[in-house]
Amino acid sequence: MGQEAREEPLSERAQHLLRILVESYIRDGQPVGSRALSRESGLQLSSATVRNVMADLEDLGFVASPHTSAGRIPTDKGYRFFVDTLLQVRPLDEADSSQIRRQFEAGRDSSTDLIANVSQLLSSVTQLAGVVTVPRTRGAQISQVEFVPLAENRVLVVLVFNDREVQNRIIQTDKRYSADELKRASNFLNEQFRGRSLTEARQEILRQLSEARAHLNQIMLDAISVAQQAFDGGAEGRLEYVIKGETNLMGVAELTSVEKLRRLFEAFNEKRDFLHLLDHSLKAERVQIFIGHESGYQILDDCSVVTAPYADGDGVIGVLGVIGPTRMAYERVIPIVDMTAKLLGAALNSRR
């Protein structure tokens, strides 16, 4: 028989004690002993009875005993049961609600600035890391391409879609381009691709590159070389995101290992795995929670990610969320993420 068939539903008493244990551990970060549980439970239970219930919960995989303590801590399975069954999500308190609403009341930020500011807002309100994906440019047409030279063979690419939405990205080039060369390249691209979608532009670039290069002069070659990187960097069909407040995770007890933090920050920078996780969240209708190993990425085994999609009038265009330890205040973080997603969608919709 499989484990599912053997497991009995948890008794009300076991559920109550598990909830008290999870809430206590989230609050204090210390393993919870039977005596403390008995005291906090409000039930007339002896420490021996509590120990027996805890032993059953440990056998079922809901709690674990750290080697250094007689107390117990929740496992990922324990957190999952807590979030799905025991958690009582309360409305946001007035201070959090006001802080979030103020961000959207000004209404002067460009879409690009708004995404960065909302990521910072999520980080500030939760004291964890905030992440917001750049809105997808569904059916958007290229209005303008501009290149600005930066130091160390880097180029700032400014893409304007539908005459209003601006996306900036930085690419690394194989050689140094002068401002004049980049200006000529952008002029060539604007003639070639204005009014086309990014998908069409990519296809045309690949077609031109596959033809005899002898037919392309140096300006065209340079322009197409830079554009290939610029257009492959994001937008249609691919997610880009802004993350703020990663340093907040340095104060989290479960992540104090320098090596663990280094690998986590590298994962944020490389983006690949994390983007895959966020891509899953795009398909959700509401708040999603990935606890520990549920993310499918070992680097996030000690983290939880709370996400929610945001939408304009035509449907979902992005996702935002909060990254923190599995020991996070879910009852507070969930409504913060939910409210912020709704307000961001409304703000972007009003600018269309």
Residue pairs with C-beta under 8 A, 6 or more apart in sequence:
7 60
10 18
10 57
10 60
10 62
10 81
13 43
13 45
13 53
14 53
14 56
14 57
15 85
15 86
16 41
16 43
17 37
17 41
17 50
17 53
17 54
17 57
18 57
18 62
18 63
18 74
18 78
18 81
18 82
18 86
19 82
19 86
20 32
20 37
20 40
20 41
21 32
21 37
21 54
21 63
21 72
21 74
21 78
22 74
22 78
22 79
22 82
22 86
24 32
24 36
24 37
24 40
25 31
25 32
25 73
25 74
25 327
26 327
26 328
26 329
26 330
29 253
29 327
30 69
30 71
31 65
31 66
31 69
31 70
31 71
31 72
31 73
32 71
32 72
32 73
33 69
33 70
33 71
33 72
34 47
34 48
34 50
34 51
34 54
35 47
35 50
36 71
37 50
37 54
38 45
38 46
38 47
38 49
38 50
41 50
54 63
54 72
57 63
57 72
57 78
58 64
58 65
58 72
61 75
61 77
61 78
62 74
62 75
62 77
62 78
62 81
63 72
63 73
63 74
63 75
63 78
64 72
64 73
64 74
64 75
65 71
65 72
65 73
66 73
74 82
74 326
76 291
76 292
76 293
76 294
76 326
79 291
79 292
79 304
79 326
80 291
80 294
82 330
83 289
83 291
83 330
87 330
87 331
87 334
88 331
89 330
89 331
89 334
89 335
90 331
90 335
91 335
92 100
92 332
92 335
92 336
92 339
96 125
96 332
96 336
97 339
99 121
99 124
99 125
100 121
100 125
100 336
100 339
100 340
100 343
101 343
103 117
103 118
103 121
103 343
104 343
104 344
104 346
104 347
107 347
107 350
109 117
110 166
111 135
111 165
111 166
111 348
111 351
112 134
112 166
112 167
112 168
114 344
114 347
114 348
115 132
115 133
115 134
115 135
115 242
116 132
116 242
116 244
118 130
118 132
118 320
118 340
118 344
119 130
119 131
119 132
119 242
119 243
119 244
119 245
119 320
120 130
120 244
120 245
121 130
121 340
122 128
122 130
122 131
122 132
122 244
122 245
122 320
122 321
122 322
122 336
122 337
122 340
123 129
123 130
123 244
123 245
123 248
123 322
124 130
124 245
125 336
126 322
126 324
126 328
126 332
126 333
126 336
127 245
127 248
128 245
128 248
128 249
128 322
128 323
128 324
128 328
128 333
129 243
129 244
129 245
129 246
129 248
129 249
129 268
129 322
129 323
129 324
130 243
130 244
130 245
130 320
130 321
130 322
130 323
131 241
131 242
131 243
131 244
131 274
131 278
131 320
131 321
131 322
131 323
132 241
132 242
132 318
132 319
132 320
132 344
133 239
133 240
133 241
133 242
133 278
133 282
133 318
133 319
133 320
134 167
134 234
134 235
134 239
134 240
134 241
134 242
134 318
135 165
135 312
135 317
135 318
135 348
136 235
136 236
136 237
136 239
136 317
136 318
137 161
137 165
137 167
137 198
137 235
137 236
138 236
138 314
138 315
138 317
139 197
140 161
140 162
140 165
140 197
140 198
140 235
140 236
141 161
141 162
141 195
141 196
141 197
142 159
142 160
142 161
142 193
142 194
142 195
142 196
142 197
142 198
142 201
143 160
143 161
143 162
143 163
143 194
144 158
144 159
144 160
144 190
144 194
145 157
145 158
145 159
145 160
145 186
145 189
145 190
145 193
145 227
145 230
146 157
146 158
146 160
146 186
147 155
147 156
147 157
147 158
147 177
147 182
147 183
147 185
147 186
147 226
147 230
148 155
148 156
148 158
148 179
148 182
149 155
149 156
149 176
149 177
149 178
149 179
149 182
150 156
150 170
153 172
153 173
153 174
153 175
153 176
154 170
154 171
154 172
154 173
155 170
155 171
155 173
155 177
155 182
155 226
155 230
156 168
156 169
156 170
157 168
157 169
157 170
157 171
157 226
157 230
157 233
158 166
158 167
158 168
159 166
159 167
159 168
159 169
159 230
159 235
160 166
161 167
161 235
164 351
167 234
167 235
169 230
169 233
169 234
169 240
171 226
171 229
171 230
171 233
172 229
173 225
173 226
173 229
174 225
177 185
177 222
177 226
181 219
181 222
182 226
184 219
184 222
184 223
185 219
185 222
185 223
185 226
185 227
186 223
188 219
188 220
188 223
189 223
189 227
192 201
192 204
193 200
193 201
193 204
193 227
196 204
197 236
198 231
198 235
198 236
199 236
199 237
201 227
201 231
202 228
202 231
202 232
205 224
205 227
205 228
205 231
208 216
208 220
208 224
209 224
209 228
213 221
216 224
233 240
234 240
238 275
239 275
239 278
239 279
239 282
239 318
239 319
240 271
241 271
241 274
241 275
241 278
243 268
243 323
246 264
246 265
246 268
248 324
249 255
249 261
249 264
249 303
249 323
249 324
249 325
250 256
250 261
252 324
252 325
252 327
253 325
253 327
254 302
254 325
254 326
254 327
255 261
255 264
255 302
255 303
255 325
260 302
263 299
264 299
264 300
264 303
267 273
267 274
267 297
267 299
267 300
268 274
273 297
273 299
274 297
277 290
277 295
277 296
277 297
277 300
277 305
278 307
278 319
278 321
280 288
281 288
281 307
281 308
281 309
281 319
281 321
282 309
282 316
282 318
282 319
284 307
284 308
284 309
285 309
286 308
286 309
286 338
287 306
287 307
287 308
287 334
287 337
287 338
288 306
288 307
288 308
289 304
289 305
289 306
289 307
289 330
289 334
290 300
290 304
290 305
290 307
291 304
291 326
292 300
292 301
292 302
292 303
292 304
292 326
293 301
295 301
295 303
295 305
302 325
302 326
303 323
303 324
303 325
303 326
304 323
304 324
304 325
304 326
304 328
304 330
305 321
305 322
305 323
306 321
306 322
306 324
306 328
306 330
306 333
306 334
306 337
307 319
307 320
307 321
307 337
308 319
308 320
308 321
308 337
308 338
308 340
308 341
309 316
309 318
309 319
309 341
310 316
310 317
310 318
310 319
310 320
310 341
310 342
310 344
310 345
310 348
311 317
311 345
311 349
312 345
312 348
312 349
312 352
313 349
313 352
317 345
317 348
318 344
319 341
320 337
320 340
320 341
320 344
321 337
322 328
322 333
322 336
322 337
324 333
